[in-house]
Amino acid sequence: MPTIPVQNQSDYNIIIEPGLLRRCGAQIRPLTKAARALIISDSNVAPLYGQTVADSLEAAGFAVSLHVFPAGEERKNIQTVSTMLEACCEAGLSRSDLIVALGGGVCGDLSGFTAAVYLRGIDFVQIPTTLLSQIDSSVGGKTGCDLPAGKNLAGAFHNPRLVLIDPYVLSSLPDRYFRDGLGEAVKYGCIFSEPLFERLERENPKDFLPQLIETCVTLKRDVVERDFMESGERMLLNFGHTLGHAIERHHNYTTVSHGEAVGMGMVAVTRAAEAAGLTPAGTAGRIAGCLEKLGLPVESGLSPARLSALAGLDKKRRGGLIHLVLLKGLGEAFVHPLETDHLTAFIAGGLQ
């Protein structure tokens, strides 16, 4: 399995290899002189893999502590970050020590944000355990938490020292959370790779899972290298997210998962773009068909006014504009600035 180098603000490697959890200490030790390592994990993942990672780190000479927080998207808040910072203090972490994020996207985002602000910045390593975090959130250095006003409104750009992706851990994922990651995989096909999209249309992703992970990671790596601070091309990765975040917020980040919400957001915004003559007719239908084939929902049931009101709080809003990512066609995306006052009508156009 490959090692994918990332070169931007600080260089690091993404290693994809079955069985990496048992060897994570040996992979991390050459990168750091840290004496202590704090594993941060959630209540779902820690019982499965916490001891394996702790044993490997201890064998590599680290003094290991473990902090476990309650699982769930609703825990992605500043209060959870506060408990993680306290855990860093209790573990006696110095500026030369490190955090190991063991879990899905919520764990990685929160742990990375904690690493970015503790002692004004310490090292961290990502060990993502969900498909969504392996192909998307663990790559690129975006960390943060949600605020009551919206998703990911507090955060920092803070690269990991290393990302270790072990495909074996996906065997323990409930089916719903495996499908959740497929929503982001479809996104990559929509914005960058029509061949990837077509393969997801035709085949069972479990039949080409290692290649799927490598393809998505490489696509994101390439964008992050060119636009680390999300000032241009990296914004394309937000396809489906403006409305998806609105859907998540409507459900208080509980009953609808991130990948499900992004899928619904991709369909809704593409229907609107088709109605406005910005995207070829039939594109939304293909996206919806692919998502349904993969077991993902495509209809949010929310009114254009409700979606617009919630989307207006999204961090991609700048001044009086909101920046929507739309498709010129499958595999090619662009950013479309829209006045926020026109967003309700734009969304409604796709429902007519």
Secondary structure, DSSP 8 states (H G I E B T S, - for coil): --EEEE-SSS-EEEEE-TTGGGGHHHHHGGG---SEEEEEEETTTIIIIIHHHHHHHHHTT-EEEEEEE--SGGG-BHHHHHHHHHHHHHTT--TT-EEEEEESHHHHHHHHHHHHHGGG--EEEEEE-SHHIIIIITSS-EEEEEETTEEEEEEEE---SEEEE-GGGGGGS-HHHHHHHHHHHHHHHHHH-HHHHHHHHHS-GGGGHHHHHHHHHHHHHHHHHH-TTSSSGGGGGGTTHHHHHHHHHHTTTTSS-HHHHHHHHHHHHHHHHHHTTSS-TTHHHHHHHHHHHTT--------HHHHHHHHTTSTTEETTEEEEEEEEETTEEEEEEEEGGGHHHHHHHTT-
